[in-house]
């Protein structure tokens, strides 16, 4: 696969609809063409302590950010008809579906691929685990800002270019 959009979401709390940031890497002919990072005012708009510990975002970062429909209106123009790729697509796809549902938006039925599941098949017993940073390193990407949505999306894109 040479054309796709790698995507990553961070959430504010345990509700999948509480997306507070999105990172998007658009790959065309196996080359990174666009990088997009946006903060989003989450819905519901509160932060769980543990989520903040993971990604470092708080209400101070997102209280003045746009809501999901506004951000998605822009983001979707980058995606177009491209398939989406995520590391652990179950999380990111469920977040996307939940926030579409929360805002009563019609879900477009994106085709999703998972670098986590694929890396388990490709690398089998050759890696100690299949976490994003481990697989990214195996594919030549040093993920130093793990849980920043843009850095995670870029790591996913590097993995996808190698194994999908």
C-alpha positions in Angstrom: 0.0 0.0 0.0 1.6 3.3 -1.1 -1.3 5.7 -0.6 -2.9 6.1 2.8 -3.5 8.3 5.8 -2.0 7.3 9.1 -4.0 8.6 12.0 -3.8 8.7 15.8 -6.1 10.1 18.5 -5.5 11.0 22.1 -8.5 11.1 24.4 -9.3 13.2 27.5 -11.0 10.5 29.5 -12.3 7.0 29.3 -15.0 7.8 26.9 -14.0 7.1 23.3 -15.7 10.2 22.0 -13.4 12.4 24.2 -10.8 13.0 21.4 -8.6 15.9 22.5 -5.9 15.7 19.7 -5.5 14.2 16.3 -2.4 13.5 14.3 -2.6 12.7 10.6 0.2 11.8 8.1 -0.8 11.6 4.5 1.3 9.2 2.4 1.2 9.4 -1.4 3.3 7.1 -3.5 5.0 5.9 -0.3 6.2 9.5 0.5 5.0 11.6 3.4 3.1 14.5 1.7 1.2 16.2 4.6 1.4 16.3 8.4 -1.5 17.7 10.4 -1.9 18.1 14.1 -4.9 19.6 15.8 -6.1 20.0 19.4 -9.8 19.4 19.9 -12.2 20.4 22.6 -13.2 17.0 23.9 -16.8 15.8 24.3 -17.4 15.3 27.2 -15.0 18.1 28.1 -13.1 16.8 31.2 -9.8 15.2 31.7 -9.1 12.0 33.5 -5.9 12.1 35.6 -4.5 8.9 33.9 -5.1 10.2 30.4 -3.3 13.4 31.2 -0.4 11.5 32.6 -0.1 9.6 29.3 -0.2 12.5 26.8 0.2 15.6 29.0 -2.9 17.5 27.7 -5.3 19.3 30.0 -8.3 21.6 29.7 -5.8 24.5 29.5 -4.7 23.1 26.2 -8.1 22.5 24.6 -10.7 24.8 26.2 -10.2 27.3 23.3 -9.7 24.6 20.7 -12.4 23.8 18.0 -14.9 21.1 18.5 -14.6 17.8 16.6 -17.0 18.6 13.7 -15.0 21.7 12.8 -11.6 19.9 13.0 -12.9 16.9 11.1 -14.2 19.1 8.3 -10.6 20.2 7.7 -9.0 16.9 8.4 -11.3 15.0 6.1 -10.2 17.1 3.1 -6.7 15.6 3.6 -8.0 12.1 3.8 -10.4 12.1 0.8 -10.8 8.5 -0.4 -7.6 7.2 1.3 -7.7 4.2 3.6 -6.8 5.0 7.2 -4.0 3.2 9.1 -3.6 3.1 12.8 -1.5 1.2 15.3 -4.2 -0.7 17.2 -7.0 0.3 14.9 -9.6 -1.0 17.4 -8.9 2.0 19.6 -8.7 4.7 16.9 -11.5 3.4 14.8 -13.8 3.1 17.8 -12.9 6.6 18.9 -13.7 7.9 15.4 -17.1 6.1 15.4 -17.9 7.2 18.9 -17.3 10.9 18.2 -19.2 10.7 14.9 -22.1 9.2 16.9 -21.8 11.8 19.7 -22.2 14.6 17.2 -24.9 12.8 15.2 -22.6 12.9 12.1 -22.9 10.3 9.4 -19.9 7.9 9.5 -18.4 7.6 6.1 -17.3 3.9 6.5 -13.5 4.5 6.3 -11.4 1.5 5.3 -9.1 0.9 8.3 -5.8 -1.1 8.4 -3.9 -2.0 11.6 -0.1 -1.9 11.9 -0.3 -3.5 15.3 -2.1 -6.7 14.0 0.1 -6.8 10.9 3.3 -6.4 12.9 2.4 -9.4 15.0 2.2 -11.5 11.8 5.2 -10.0 10.1 7.6 -9.9 13.1 6.2 -12.9 15.1 8.8 -13.8 17.7 11.5 -11.4 16.6 10.3 -8.5 18.8 9.9 -8.4 22.6 6.4 -6.8 22.2 4.4 -5.0 19.5 4.0 -1.6 21.1 4.2 1.3 18.7 7.6 2.5 19.8 9.1 -1.1 19.5 7.7 -1.7 16.0 8.6 1.8 14.9 12.2 1.3 15.9 12.3 -2.0 14.0 11.1 -0.1 11.0 13.7 2.7 11.3 11.7 5.4 13.2 12.8 6.7 16.6 9.6 7.6 18.5 10.8 10.0 21.1 7.5 11.8 21.6 5.2 8.8 22.2 1.6 9.8 22.9 1.9 13.0 20.9 -0.8 12.3 18.3 1.3 13.6 15.4 4.5 11.6 16.4 2.4 8.5 16.9 0.8 8.9 13.5 4.2 9.4 11.9 5.5 6.3 13.6 2.5 4.4 12.3 3.1 5.7 8.8 6.7 4.5 8.9 5.6 1.1 10.0 2.9 1.0 7.3 5.3 1.8 4.6 7.5 -1.1 5.6 4.9 -3.8 6.3 1.6 -3.1 4.6 
